[in-house]
Every structure is written in C-alpha cells, then in structure tokens.
Amino acid sequence: MSKKVTLIATAAMGLEAIVGKEVKALGYEDIQIENGRVVFEADVSAIPRANLWLRTADRVKLLVGKFKATSFDELFENTKALPWETFIEEDGEFPVVGKSVKSKLYSVPDCQSIVKKAIVERLKVKHGIDSWLKETGAFYRVEVAIHKDEALLTIDTSGSGLHKRGYRVGQGEAPLKETLAAALVQITNWTPDQPFVDPFCGSGTIAIEAALIGQNIAPGFNREFASENWSFIPQKVWDDAFQEAEDSANYDQPLQIFGSDIDPDLIEIAKKNAMEAGLGELITWKQMQMSDFKPKQENGYLVSNPPYGERMGEREEVEEMYRNLGTIMRDHPSWSVYILTSHEGFEKLYGKPATKKRKLFNGFIKTDYYQYFGRKPKSKPDNGKGFGF
Ligand SMILES: C[S@@+](CC[C@H](N)C(=O)[O-])C[C@H]1O[C@@H](n2cnc3c(N)ncnc32)[C@H](O)[C@@H]1O
C-alpha cells in the first residue's frame, strides 16, 4: 500500500519535540515540528501505527487540504475542490467542528456549516447520490481550523484523545494526563534495567507509563480508534499494525518499578489501573508517606508529580515535603530525580539547583520539570535482589 497521506500529530505546548522524536522513531523522516503539532508525510499504514504507538501526542489528524480563506465563497469553493470522496465513503457520518484565530472569517458556526455544505455537494457528485446523504456509517470528524486566514481541513483519525489508553478505571483528584506522564519518563535517561520510583504516585500514571515504555508495549493496544472503520484503510493495514505491536512487546523484560502514596485508596486505584493495563503484578505498590522512602539500591530514577501546594493551607506542608525529599536524596547522589511542580521555590526548598529545567504545562498550570542528574554509580545496577524499600 503506497498511498501517501499527510498526518498531523497534535501535541501539548512544550511536548512538540518529544512527539517529533517519537514520530521519527517510528521511521518517518519527513517531519516538520510546529507550534502544537508535528506534521509528517507517510504511507497510509502510518495512521494505525501512529495511533497505536505515539505516547505523547494528543491525536493524529489526516490533512485533507489547506488554503487561504478570507471570504465564505473562498472557503466554500476551496473546500469543495478537495478530494473528500477519497476518504469519506457514501454513508460516512461527518460532523464538522471548527476554530478560528486572528482571521477575517471569525464566525465558527458559519465556517462549520459552509464546510459541511461544500463537502456534502462534493460527495453527492462524486458518489453519484441525488438524495440526501444518510450518514449512518463510519465516523469522520472533520475540523476546519482557520489561523491568520489560512484554513486547515483535517479529519481526526483517533476518536477519543490518545491519552485515553483504556486502563484508567479510577483516578484521584489531580491525575496526570497519560501523555504528559509518558513525556516525563521519556525526558529522563531511564532504561528498563534500572530502578524507577514515584513516591507520590496517586493513581499510578507515571509508574504505569514507565512500565509500558519499559516493556515496549504500544500505549494504544487496549483501545479503539475512529479510523479503524474507515474503508480507505484496508483491514490488513490495521491487522499488520496490531501484529507489529504484539510482536514488539517485550513481556519478558524484568522491571523494578515502585509506586507509593500516602493515600491507601489511591494505592488500590493504582493497582486496579495497572491490572487493567495488563501489567499484572509487575509494579510494586505501597501505601507509604514520602518521608519513609529510603532508597536501598545505589542508583535509580525518581520521577514524580508531587502536590504543588496551590490550595489554601497546603503550602507549608508541601514545602516541608520538598525539604524532606531534598534531605533524603542528598544521601543518594547516584539517583536521578525528576520533579514536576508549579512551586517556583522548589530548588531552594530541595536544597540544590536543578541540573536542567524544562517548562511544561500540566493542563492549564504552568509548571517546571526539575531534573537532577545522578552521579555515575560506582557499581552496576543490582537487579537480582528485588526491590529494597
Ligand atoms: C498531584 S498528585 C499525583 C497524581 C498522580 N501523578 C496521578 O497521575 O494520579 C500528588 C499525590 O501526592 C500524594 N501525597 C500527598 N502528601 C504525601 C506524602 N506526604 N507522602 C506521599 N504521598 C503524598 C497525594 O495523595 C496525591 O496522590
């Protein structure tokens, strides 16, 4: 199958380069990294592969066309000129959503209905239908996104957002989005043979994402995608992509991943989520307060999203926790520590400037990812002794 398509992997602000790296790792070289997205050209088989494998992208959209549109006429004619029939079958259901930023065509409802009308006209002619379109078949969510008078017309291939891996059966108050958790792990130099700890694990997102990465399990393996029902993608292409995911998973890779949290209910939720993710007992979970954390192995990775102390009355307690963490980790200089928080005084409280910092958004909260690189350990990681906490 050599039909070429242009795909857009959308990314949260700050994660574009990581999504770009993932796209490249799938073997697609021709990529452009832009604000909020990575655009790449590929064979049609990239639709299932990108959806199954991209851990940090929000969704994968198929680019149908882009053009300048400063009038409704231009929007209508240019939309009608695009080859919609290549993608949308006779009975396809295609709602149109839209957005417009800094453009002459600012009325989103009007843009949506014009685009809808133009596609209907095109499909009726191309599919030879003279009555109305039934729209009872596969689902194609069309988006018209106008930015500075340039209209981008896409079809969403993912369905629900890619952060929905299918394993989250429960969550706490402030769960991390799975895509961001995967990014936090990927930013580190952790390799699956090394200990990995999240002492504020909540519902377990970071530890679960680390386990999926550690065993090379495709994050989309447990879910469905809108484009699975599209007739222009042969079933074999999907079957091959699922087979590739099955063959690539390394279920024999031993892991030393540990998640703990002060809240026993969250530990129960984390266990259920890990089970749902198919990880069985692979991750060690424990109800424990962070101050009781004593790394026994010489080196490892601590990756965490602790409370930020933004709520009334919580700040002092959280600051004390950061101080405590710094004191504990000072005695373990070979451990690498990665903390995501919005608290601007983190480094001071922890007692050490970070080796590196990276600005990231946790939803709408502006955060920094504080990265402390561990010293090279004197001996090799000790995998045989189990997890000593
Ligand atoms: C921002 S949430 C972490 C959310 C998690 N990343 C997830 O995806 O569900 C912070 C967690 O720290 C836990 N926590 C608060 N104080 C703690 C302490 N002293 N020791 C250990 N855990 C604590 C809370 O119970 C909460 O689950």
The ligand as a Gaussian input file, in Angstrom:
#p B3LYP/6-31G(d) Opt

LIG

0 1
 C       -0.556000      15.548000      42.173000
 S       -0.966000      14.075000      42.950000
 C       -0.196000      12.835000      41.957000
 C       -1.088000      12.352000      40.851000
 C       -0.527000      11.199000      40.073000
 N        0.609000      11.615000      39.260000
 C       -1.604000      10.558000      39.204000
 O       -1.460000      10.546000      37.981000
 O       -2.618000      10.133000      39.723000
 C        0.016000      14.092000      44.400000
 C       -0.122000      12.869000      45.277000
 O        0.724000      13.016000      46.423000
 C        0.127000      12.318000      47.494000
 N        0.734000      12.804000      48.751000
 C        0.491000      13.956000      49.430000
 N        1.280000      14.032000      50.524000
 C        2.045000      12.924000      50.539000
 C        3.093000      12.432000      51.378000
 N        3.468000      13.118000      52.442000
 N        3.683000      11.264000      51.076000
 C        3.293000      10.555000      49.982000
 N        2.302000      10.952000      49.152000
 C        1.697000      12.134000      49.414000
 C       -1.353000      12.604000      47.337000
 O       -2.127000      11.602000      47.998000
 C       -1.525000      12.623000      45.821000
 O       -1.958000      11.381000      45.347000

